[in-house]
């Protein structure tokens, strides 16, 4: 099997590769960056490389450790995500318990904490102890959008790595290299800033459905009738969409209005989905730039609300009504 490649090539990957090669890894890393900047894929790849048994390039993708990692049940890897809208102390205690059991002699262990900025203070303090006195060779990778909600004591224990937003052109080229048509590659690269996140969105079973629905909803919102609420009912609620599908819908919707804004401001070359230029022009005619900005803001606030377990139907209906007010 050919050597595997880092999901986000560049200075971060080079630095992590060097520390793997010379065995000088920090106990804890804090990956900072917006969703889609490639930090989650990099954390996974790095975790796989740490656990890989190869004497050459790591990860090799072939050894038993790499295969266990791929199958999602590696005994020395723990991935933690918020339970509801917070990471709670019970989750950190579970982690400590799992890692205090003697595993294979001297084997490294890795844990990855998604949305680490959602730790409760108790959970953070409990984790702090663990960061200071790991029982076995452990590497922690914490992911967060920004430092603001993290305890300074946690930040000071980590090697902080910043993930910049990836240039759209780079991601679009990578996608085209993987066989995506140019216009779809461009759209996906605009909506998601990393190859992994873009491919995940394209692999959504409902991807085509989501795009069709965005066109329909924006047309109905522009017409300012109540059809949009009926469309949601028929196409989304009755079909029992999953939360990740609704999240993808909101992403695509916010990008649609960004495109409308670009057209309204005379920046048509910045548009993500140029196939819809005519529709954008139509929708942009009847709307002021600050109105479009507030519509994008409404969509992003809805996305955040749903991440905090708000009622899906009420939140989306409320969003549609706000969008119609412009």
N, C-alpha and C positions, 0 to 999 in steps of 0.2 A: 504494500500500500504506500502511496507517495506521502511525503511529509505533510502534516496538516498545517494550515495557515491560520494566523490570528484573525479574528473577525474584524478588528479595526487596526489595520497596519499603521505604523507610525511610531512616534517617540515612546508612547506608553507601552506598546507591544515590545519594542526594542529593549526598554528598561526591564520589563518583567522577564523577558527571555534571558537577559544577562544574569539577573538574580537567580533564575532557575539553573543556568549553566554553572555558575560558581557556588551554588548552594547557599547564597547569602540572602535568605528571605527574611522580611520583617515578620514579626508575630501577627501584626494586624495591618490591614490596608483599608483606607476609606476611599472608595471610588465616588467622585462627585460629578454629576452631570444630569442633563435633562433626560426624561424618558426617551428612549430611541437613540441615545448618543453612543450606544454600543457597550455601555458599562456592564449590563447583565450578561451579554454573550461573552465579553472578555473575562468576567468573573468565573463563568462556567469553564471556559477554555483553560484559564489559569489553574482552576481547581483540578481539572482533569490532568494537566501537566504535572502538578505537584504529586498526584497519586500514581502517575504512570511509572512503570518499572523499567522502561527502556534505558539503555546506557547511552543511546545516541540522542537524536532530536526528541524532545518531549512536548506534547503528548504524541505517542506513536500511532494510537488508534487501533493497535493490534493486540497488545498484551491483555492479560485477564483483567487488570485494573481498569484499563480504558474501556473494555467491553462492559464491565460491571457499571462503570460510570454512565455509559451510553444507555444501558437498560434502566437507569434511574433507581437502582437499589444498591448503591455502594455503601457498605457498612461504615466507611470512614468519612462519609460526606453527609453533612446535614444542611438543608436549605430551609431557611425560616422566612415566613412572610407574615404580615400583620394578620391577627386573628380578629376579623371585623375591621375596626379602623385603628387598632393599636397593636403593638407587640407587647405582650404582657409578661409579667415576672414568671408565671408558670411555664411559659415557653422557654425562657432562658434557663430555668431550673431543669427542665427536660433535657436540654442541650448539655448542661453540665453533667447530669446523671449519665447520659448516653456516653459521654466522652470520658467519664471517670472509670468506666468498666475497662478492665485490661483488654485491649484488642490484640491484634497481631503484634509481636514484639517490635518495638521501635518504629511501628508504622506511623507515617504522618497522618494527620487528620485535618480536614478542611471544613469550615462552616461558612456559609454565605448568608448574610442577612439583607433581604430586600427591604427597601423603604425604612432603613434604620432610623430615620428621623421621626418615625412613628412609635418609638419605644416610650413606654411610660417611664417616669423617673425611677420607680422601683426596679423596673426591668434593666434600665441603663446602669443603675448602681450595682445590680447583681452581675451584669455583664462585665463591669469594670474590674471586679475582683477576679473574674475568670481571665480577662485579658492580662492581668498582672501576674497571675500564678497558674498558667496552664499546666495540667497534670502530665500531658504527653506532648510530643512535638505537634503543635496545633497552629494552623494558619487561619486567621479570621479575615473575611472580606466583607466589609460593610458597604452597602450601596445607598446613596441618598442624593436628592436633587440639590440641596445646599446645606451649609454648615449650621444655619441659623437655629434649627431646633434640636441640635445635638449638644450633649453636655461637653463643655470645654475639656473636661478631664478625659473623656473618650477620644476626642479629636487628638489630644496630645499623645495618646498611646498609639496612634495609627500613623502609617506613612500615607499622606494625603496625595491622591492622584486625580488631577482634573481632566475630565473628558469634554473637549470642546464640541460644539455643534458641528456635525460633519457637513462639508460642502455638498450641496444637492447634486452637482455634476459628477462628483466622485461616486456617490451611491448609485446614481442613474447608470453610470458606465459599468459598475460592478454587476448591476441587474441585467444590463444588456448582454454582458459577458456570460450570464447564466441563461440566456435565451429569451429574456423578456423583450417584447416589441418596444421600440423607442418611446412611444407616447405613454405606454403603461409604465415603463421604467421611470420616466420623468415624474409622472403623477405619484407613484409609490415613494420615490425618493423625496418628494416634497412633503408628503404626509408623514413619513417615518424617516428619521435621520440615520438609520444604520441598515446595513444589508440584512441582518437577522430579523429586525423588526419589520422591515419592508416585505421580506419573504413570508413572514408569519401572516401579515395582513393579506397578502395575495393568496395564501393557502387557505384563508378563511373560506369555509364552504359557501357562505353567503356573500362572498366578495362582490360578485356580479350583481346580486340582488341589492346589496347595500348601495352600489353606485346608481342603479336604476331608481331606487327609493329616494336618494338624495335629489336627483333631478326632479322627481315628482313632487317631493315636499317643498322644494324651493319655489317651484312654479306655483304651487297652491298657496304658499305663504305670500308670494308676490300678488296673487289675485285677491288676497285678504278675505277669502270665504272660509267656512268651517270645514272644508274638505280635508284639510291637513290632519285634523283630529280624527276624522273617520279613517283616513289612510293609515294612521298609526295603529288604530284599533284593529283594522283588518290585517295589515301586513306585519305588525310587530307583536302586539299583545296576544292576539289570537293564535299566533304561530309560536308562542313561547320562546322568544329569542333569549339566548344566554347573555349574561352581563358582558362577556368579552365581545360579543357581536354588537351589542348596543354601544359599547365603548368605541368600536371601529366605526360605527355609523356616525357618532358624534365627531370623531376625528375627521371623517370625510366631509361632514357638514361644515365644520369650521374652515376647512380648506377651500370649500366651494365659495364661502363668503370672502375668504382672503383673495381668491381669484376675482370675484366681483369688485372688490375694493381696488385691486390693481388696475382693472379695466376702467373703473370710475376715475382713477388718478392718472390715466393715460400711460400706464406701464404694462402694456399687453405682453411684452416679452417676458415678464416675470410670472406669467400664468402657469399653473401646474398642469391643468388639463385643457390644452388648446383646442381639443375637439369641441369644447362647449363655448367657444368664444362668442358665437352669435347669441346664445342664451344669456351669457354674462352681460353682453352689451344691452340686451333687452332689460334685464333686471337692474342694471346699474343706472339706467336712464332715470328711473323714478325714485332715486334714493341718494341721500347726502352721505359723504364719506364718514362723518361722525356717527350716522345711523348704522352704517355697516359695521363700524368698530364696536358699537354697543351690542350688535347682534352676535358678533364673534365672542364678545365677553360673556354674553348670556349662555352660549353653548359651552364655553370652557367652565363656567360656574356650575352648570348642570353636570358636567363630567365629574367635577370635584365632589359635588353633592352625592352623586351615585357611588363614588368611591367611599363615602362615609355612610353607606347603607341607607340612603334615603329611599322613599317609596318610588319605584321606577315609573309607574304609570302617571302618578301625580306630577313628578318632576318633569317628565317629557311633555305632558300636556301643558303645564305651566310654561315651559320653554317655548312651545309653539305659539302660545298666546302672546308671549313677550316679543317673539320674532315678528309676529304680524303687526304689533304696534310699532315695530321698527325702532 
